[in-house]
């Protein structure tokens, strides 16, 4: 028989070396993972902003057809990224008067994100007539949604006479294209 004093109790836990190796692996994973996570968040915000703007234009177009009246989407501040709103534009002047109904308001984009157009007639507003056509620019234009004015990985909404569409990156350079090639700028 063994004596009680000779029996060793098995210790449970981790050694200092095991703990240091675990922390080193964790630090490496965080160093690799956090930048890609930030980029994923940035890309999701760009995609969300593009879809929100596209939906706003489609909403205004649908309301113009449904009501048989002009509906205008107008920027809330000095730039589109500060937010925008849609209203029934009874006199089709692009200015929300006291007797005109505001239909919906969209909030500003997060800090660092821009929403800019290349079309002079879209600088302040987009107006749809009762047939759902763009009434203030027969040629159309492009709205670029960018992060810190970078074209790479930006998004774009192309506004045509009949409907807005999301621009695609057909040539694989991570810059969306219109019918004329890559969008030109994230600044006005």
N, C-alpha and C positions, 0 to 999 in steps of 0.2 A: 504494500500500500504506500501510496505517496503521502508525503506529509502536506498539510495544508499550506505551509509557508513556501513550499517549493513550486506550487502551482502558480503559473503566470496567468493573469487575466489578459485576455485578448483586448487590445486597445482598438477603438474605432475612431475614424476620422481621416483627415488628409494631412500629408506632410507639407512642409513649407515649399518644397520643390514642386509638388503637384499643384498647389495653389498658384504659384508663380507662372507655371506653364498655362494653366487655365486662364489666368488674367491676360497673359500675352496673346493667346488665341482670341480671346474676346476683344482685345484692343485692335487686333488686325481686322477682325470681322467688322467692327464698328468703323474703322478708318476706310474700309472699302465700301461698306453699305450706306453710310450716311450721305456721301455725295450723290450716289445714284438715287437714293430716296428723295433728296432735294430736287433732283432733276425730274423725277416722276411726279412730284407735287407740282412743279412748274409746268410740265406738259399737261397735266390734268386741268390746271387753271386756265391755260391757253385754250384747250379744247372746250372747256365749259363756257368760257367767254365767247368763243366763236359760235357755239350752239345757241347760247342765250340770245346773242344778237340776231342770228338767223331766225330764231323763233319769234323774236320781237317784230322783225320785218314781215314774216309770214302771218303773224297775228294781225298786224295793221292792214295788210293786203286783204285778209279774210274779212275783217270788220268793214272795210271799205265796200267790198262786194255785197256783204250781208245787209249793210245799212243803205246802200245805194248813195253814199256820200263820200267825199274826200276824207281820208284819215292820214294824219301826218305823224311821223316819228321825228322828234326833235331832240337835240342834245340838251342836257340840263345846265351845263356850265360852258366854259370856254372851249372844252375839248370833249369828244364823245366818251372818253374813258371816265369822265366825271358823272356818268349816268345819262339816261335818256328816258323819254316818255312818249306815249301815243295819245292823241286826242282827235276827236271828230272836228275836222277843219271846215266848218260850214261855208266860209267865204274863200277857202282855198288860198289863203295868203301866207300860210306857214307860221302864223303867230297865234298863240292860244288866247282867244278873247274870253271875256267873262261869260258869254252865253254858250261857249263851246265846252263839250264834255270831255274831261280827261278820262281815258279808258284804263291806262295802266302806266306804272312807273317802274323802271329798272334801276338798280343801285349802281354805284361806281365800281370800277374794276379795282382789284387790290393794288396797292402801291407798287410802282415799277412797271405796270402793264399799260400799254397804250392801245387805243382803237382809233386809227386814222384812215382817212379816205384819200384817194388820188383824184377824185372828181370834184371840180370846183362847185358844181351845183349841189353836191352832197355835203358841203362844208358845215352847214347848220341843220339840215333836215332832209328827209325823204318823204315825199307825199305820194300816196296812192289815190287814183281816181276811182269812181264808182265801178269801173270795169276791172279793177285790180292791177292797172298798169301804173308804172312809175310816171308821175305827172310832171316832175320838175327836172327830168334828165332822160331824154329818149335814147341816149347812147349807153348809159349805164356807168358803172365804175366799180372799184374794188375798195373794200375796207380791210386793212391789215391789222391783226391783233398780235402784238409783239411783247416780249419781255425785255426791258432795258434797251429798246430800239434795235434789237438784233433780228435780222431777217431769218437767220438759221433757226429752224424749228418753230417759226411763227405759224400763224393760221391766217386764213383770209376768207372773206365772204364776198362773192361776186354778185353785184346787183345788176340784173338785166331788166329790160323793159317789162318783162312779164313775171319774173320771179327771182328771188335771191337763191344762190346755191353756195355750198362750201367749195372752196378751191382745193384741188388735189396736188400732191407732189408727184407728178408723172415721171420726172426724170431722175428721181432718187437723190437729189442734192439737198434735201430737207428744207427747201424753200417752196411754198405753194405757188402754183402758176395760174395765170388767167389765160385767155385765148392768145394773148400776145407774148407769152413766155413768163418767166419768173416775175413775181410782184416786185416793184421797183424800190419801195422804201417803207420804213415804219414811221417816218416823220412826214408832216404835211408838206 
